[in-house]
Amino acid sequence: MSDMYTKHATEYAEVVKGNIYNALFERPSTLALLDDVKDMDVIDMGCGSGIYAEWLLEHSVKSLTCTDLSDEMVTLVNSTFGDKVRAYTQDAAKGLPLEADDSADVVICPLVLHYIEDLKPVFKDVHRVLRKGGYLVFSTHHPFADFECSTSGNYFEREHIEEEWNTIGKPVKVSFYRRSLTEITNAITNAGLVISKMSEGEVDEKVKEISESTYNHLKNNPNFLFVRCEKIA
Ligand SMILES: C[S@@+](CC[C@H](N)C(=O)[O-])C[C@H]1O[C@@H](n2cnc3c(N)ncnc32)[C@H](O)[C@@H]1O
């Protein structure tokens, strides 16, 4: 896993509170796919520092479970929210093996799935854990945006990409999987989930004053993909 989410977890937690890509683009676009979460049993898979946990608690969820591969992120969540959440370390690539069947109304998984090579077990296990009528909302890298990083030139071939990101104001190595839209949607539907909404997000107008070039980039180019999937049976 990248140092971004372990060694630099605290810096990452601070930055995502107000930055452009997370606070003014990704989060509002993901939250737009949620219904009222009041009195819902919610799981935040790949919770990071707990920025979504804060929103979910403010919106009166009945229970909140937070999981992340990074011990540092789980420690941050535990120290911030104490017994308001149940947080533990879990590799989302294996799904949610500690969660009971039919136990959650909502699962969210923002900006995590591109770190996982095989999505099939993830969606299969989310389907198991969701109650009938429950749903999953996730965001991930947009396949068309990531295709710019391709070295194979074959859009349909999954590729492991290594980059350096300046998210926390200094370069940190990050690696992720680039994959086609077909691979994502097949993993969802083969798990028995039904895609009910899909969006490419909407950048907040405030970004125009902060950075016109980033605003124009996000207005004119795909960057993240936002998906809601339902468990109907
Ligand atoms: C970009 S951050 C997003 C955090 C949070 N969802 C948010 O939107 O603020 C990615 C998170 O995914 C976690 N992560 C990466 N690979 C994971 C895996 N295989 N299973 C669970 N979490 C993972 C990282 O530790 C990190 O906290």
The ligand as a Tripos MOL2 file, in Angstrom:
@<TRIPOS>MOLECULE
LIG
   27    29     1     0     0
SMALL
NO_CHARGES

@<TRIPOS>ATOM
      1 C1         -8.0490    7.7910   -1.5860 C.3       1 LIG1
      2 S1         -8.2110    7.1620    0.0370 S.3       1 LIG1
      3 C2         -9.9630    7.3260    0.2860 C.3       1 LIG1
      4 C3        -10.3490    7.3100    1.7290 C.3       1 LIG1
      5 C4        -11.8250    7.6050    2.0000 C.3       1 LIG1
      6 N1        -12.6940    6.6240    1.3760 N.3       1 LIG1
      7 C5        -12.1440    8.9990    1.5160 C.2       1 LIG1
      8 O1        -12.7950    9.1180    0.4600 O.co2     1 LIG1
      9 O2        -11.7260    9.9450    2.1600 O.co2     1 LIG1
     10 C6         -8.0200    5.4440   -0.2490 C.3       1 LIG1
     11 C7         -8.1830    4.6030    1.0060 C.3       1 LIG1
     12 O3         -8.2700    3.2330    0.6190 O.3       1 LIG1
     13 C8         -7.5240    2.4710    1.5090 C.3       1 LIG1
     14 N2         -7.1960    1.2100    0.8470 N.ar      1 LIG1
     15 C9         -6.3160    0.9860   -0.1480 C.ar      1 LIG1
     16 N3         -6.3310   -0.2950   -0.5080 N.ar      1 LIG1
     17 C10        -7.2690   -0.8920    0.2640 C.ar      1 LIG1
     18 C11        -7.7490   -2.2190    0.3830 C.ar      1 LIG1
     19 N4         -7.2780   -3.2070   -0.3920 N.pl3     1 LIG1
     20 N5         -8.6900   -2.4800    1.3010 N.ar      1 LIG1
     21 C12        -9.1810   -1.5000    2.1070 C.ar      1 LIG1
     22 N6         -8.7580   -0.2290    2.0500 N.ar      1 LIG1
     23 C13        -7.8150    0.0720    1.1370 C.ar      1 LIG1
     24 C14        -6.3270    3.3380    1.8560 C.3       1 LIG1
     25 O4         -5.7030    2.9190    3.0430 O.3       1 LIG1
     26 C15        -6.9900    4.6970    1.9630 C.3       1 LIG1
     27 O5         -7.4430    4.9430    3.2600 O.3       1 LIG1
@<TRIPOS>BOND
     1     1     2 1
     2     2     3 1
     3     2    10 1
     4     3     4 1
     5     4     5 1
     6     5     6 1
     7     5     7 1
     8     7     8 2
     9     7     9 1
    10    10    11 1
    11    11    12 1
    12    11    26 1
    13    12    13 1
    14    13    14 1
    15    13    24 1
    16    14    15 ar
    17    14    23 ar
    18    15    16 ar
    19    16    17 ar
    20    17    18 ar
    21    17    23 ar
    22    18    19 1
    23    18    20 ar
    24    20    21 ar
    25    21    22 ar
    26    22    23 ar
    27    24    25 1
    28    24    26 1
    29    26    27 1
@<TRIPOS>SUBSTRUCTURE
     1 LIG1         1 GROUP 0 **** ****
